[in-house]
Amino acid sequence: MDKRQKALAKVAEILIELGRDLQELRAKNMATFIIDEIPDIRFPWYGRPPVDLWIKLKQFVYERDKGICQRCQLQTEYTDSHCHHVLELSEHGTNHPSNLKTLCRKCHKIRHPFMRSAREKLWQGCGDV
């Protein structure tokens, strides 16, 4: 094994160790936060939270934003609202409310054009049917 391969092997070893450390932190609830208004629930900082926690987080953000889309400033019904990550999770954004805002369905679709409804996906390519 040459120097470069040894260095790469060491980097891989460190990354594996860091991954294990992160899993351990998550398991110990150290990578979570509490919202003062909902003190009995610990929310995960990173990754997709379980649906039940996401619903509570979305409701909190919706109420904080008073049901107003933070892009177009129009009132939106809770069932039509989307909870948007300002800094995307894929860009190391968090689930903390300071990184979340309420958007209406239309504005969220503008922000994420790849997000289509099930109906749009079903009828894609069907012409004028």
C-alpha positions as CSV (number, residue, x, y, z in Angstrom):
1,M,0.0,0.0,0.0
2,D,1.5,3.3,-1.1
3,K,1.3,6.6,0.9
4,R,-1.8,7.8,-0.9
5,Q,-3.7,4.6,-0.3
6,K,-2.7,4.7,3.4
7,A,-3.9,8.3,3.7
8,L,-7.2,7.4,2.0
9,A,-7.6,4.4,4.3
10,K,-7.0,6.6,7.3
11,V,-9.6,9.2,6.1
12,A,-12.1,6.4,5.5
13,E,-11.5,5.1,9.0
14,I,-12.1,8.5,10.5
15,L,-15.3,9.0,8.5
16,I,-16.6,5.7,9.8
17,E,-15.8,6.6,13.3
18,L,-17.5,10.0,12.9
19,G,-20.6,8.2,11.6
20,R,-20.7,6.0,14.6
21,D,-20.2,9.0,16.9
22,L,-23.1,10.8,15.2
23,Q,-25.4,7.7,15.5
24,E,-24.5,7.5,19.2
25,L,-25.3,11.2,19.8
26,R,-28.6,10.7,18.1
27,A,-29.4,7.7,20.1
28,K,-28.6,9.6,23.3
29,N,-31.0,12.4,22.2
30,M,-28.0,14.9,22.2
31,A,-28.8,16.0,18.7
32,T,-32.3,17.2,19.6
33,F,-33.8,20.5,20.7
34,I,-36.8,21.6,22.7
35,I,-39.3,24.3,21.8
36,D,-40.2,26.3,24.9
37,E,-43.9,26.2,24.0
38,I,-43.8,22.4,23.6
39,P,-41.4,21.3,26.4
40,D,-42.4,17.7,26.5
41,I,-41.2,16.9,23.0
42,R,-37.6,16.6,21.7
43,F,-37.2,17.4,18.0
44,P,-34.3,16.1,15.9
45,W,-31.9,18.8,14.6
46,Y,-31.1,17.0,11.4
47,G,-32.7,14.6,8.9
48,R,-36.4,13.9,8.3
49,P,-38.2,13.7,11.6
50,P,-40.9,11.1,12.2
51,V,-44.3,12.1,10.8
52,D,-45.9,12.7,14.2
53,L,-43.1,15.1,15.2
54,W,-43.1,16.8,11.8
55,I,-46.9,17.5,12.2
56,K,-46.3,19.1,15.6
57,L,-43.4,21.2,14.2
58,K,-45.4,22.3,11.1
59,Q,-48.3,23.3,13.4
60,F,-45.9,25.3,15.6
61,V,-44.4,27.1,12.6
62,Y,-47.9,27.7,11.0
63,E,-49.1,29.3,14.2
64,R,-46.0,31.4,14.7
65,D,-46.4,32.7,11.1
66,K,-50.1,33.3,11.8
67,G,-51.0,31.1,8.8
68,I,-49.5,33.7,6.4
69,C,-47.3,32.5,3.5
70,Q,-43.9,34.1,4.0
71,R,-43.4,34.5,0.3
72,C,-46.7,36.0,-1.1
73,Q,-48.0,37.2,2.3
74,L,-51.5,35.7,1.7
75,Q,-53.4,33.8,4.3
76,T,-53.3,30.0,3.7
77,E,-55.3,27.2,5.3
78,Y,-53.3,24.8,7.4
79,T,-54.2,21.9,5.2
80,D,-52.8,23.8,2.1
81,S,-49.7,25.1,3.8
82,H,-46.2,23.7,3.5
83,C,-43.5,24.0,6.1
84,H,-40.3,25.0,4.2
85,H,-36.7,24.6,5.2
86,V,-35.0,27.9,4.4
87,L,-31.6,26.2,4.3
88,E,-32.4,22.8,2.9
89,L,-31.6,19.6,4.8
90,S,-29.3,18.6,1.9
91,E,-27.4,21.8,2.5
92,H,-26.9,21.0,6.2
93,G,-30.0,22.9,7.3
94,T,-31.8,22.0,10.5
95,N,-35.4,21.3,11.6
96,H,-35.2,24.2,14.1
97,P,-38.1,26.7,13.8
98,S,-35.6,29.4,13.0
99,N,-34.9,27.6,9.7
100,L,-38.5,26.9,8.9
101,K,-41.2,29.1,7.4
102,T,-44.8,28.7,6.2
103,L,-45.4,28.7,2.5
104,C,-48.6,28.2,0.5
105,R,-48.7,25.3,-1.9
106,K,-48.2,27.6,-4.9
107,C,-45.2,29.4,-3.5
108,H,-43.6,26.1,-2.3
109,K,-44.0,24.7,-5.8
110,I,-42.3,27.8,-7.2
111,R,-39.5,27.3,-4.8
112,H,-39.3,23.5,-5.6
113,P,-40.5,23.0,-9.2
114,F,-39.7,19.3,-9.0
115,M,-42.4,18.8,-6.3
116,R,-45.5,17.7,-8.2
117,S,-48.7,16.5,-6.8
118,A,-49.7,12.8,-7.2
119,R,-52.3,13.9,-9.8
120,E,-49.7,15.7,-11.8
121,K,-47.4,12.7,-11.7
122,L,-50.3,10.3,-12.7
123,W,-51.4,12.4,-15.7
124,Q,-47.9,13.4,-16.8
125,G,-47.5,12.5,-20.5
126,C,-51.2,11.8,-21.0
127,G,-51.8,14.8,-23.3
128,D,-55.2,16.5,-22.9
129,V,-56.9,13.6,-21.2
